[in-house]
Amino acid sequence: MSHTELNPSNTNPENKTLTKIKQIAKGQATSDGAGVALTRIIGQGSVKRIDPFIMLDEFGSDQPQDYLAGFPSHPHRGFQTVTYMLQGKMGHEDSVGNQGLIEDGGLQWMNAGKGIIHSEMPMQTNGVLRGFQLWVNLPASEKMSPPDYQDIPSGQIPEHIFTDGKVRVLAGEFNGLKGAVTTRAINPQFFDIHFTSSTSLTFDTNKKHNGFLFVYEGQIKVGEQILMKGELGILAFEDLLLIHAQSNTRLIFVSGEPINEPVAQYGPFVMNTQAEIEQALRDYRDGRLTQ
């Protein structure tokens, strides 16, 4: 994957076709778990899903009552969950005996596969909790795979440093840096991009992917479209993404191969058919979800 830092007079030196924003949306305030306040960005009215991405939540507050009740034990089947902590900590444990703590800047990429029951309990750092949870669908061939997860501390996430910022490579590859996540399902790319001053940044994009940008601080411009803080930009992929950013801007870039299969979803179960959902419900009721 190539990367170029640009000046305004030389915005596309290779004359590649530019990836554009085809839709802009804002999230909806909601709550989940035992009453955790969050913003649902994907998985709500205006953006149901972006194949292969089922849901994206942003959570963040300096008010402990917004999140300290956490996410008590709950089941998943048929997809992967990605938890990325910008600030704060998330303690977790699950039905297969795993227990750990995701800390500031850390990442957990969990494969629920055939079934897992887990709990997540948020904890603030310096009075603040902030982060994202992304749900990534699995193809039918992998929905009943064994559950597992990767806990990746902040110090193990590769970073590409450039003059006016950095790119944290959580998954995929950027400028020769391979991301911390090793899953091959949907060939994911997940970058957390920080700009310290007004500048432009380009990198290659995959025409076969679906994906998005989400600005969580500052403002960017892609083509003629402006993306403000709190806005999601769904991308029409071509060869190259060119981002013009204001100073102190931060955003995530996420992409992956579309699965192009039917989706049947009931809460924490994401399968291909209604019959498979009903089976998941029976398995959970009868204590067989994780067997």
Disulfide bonds with the S-S distance in Angstrom:
none
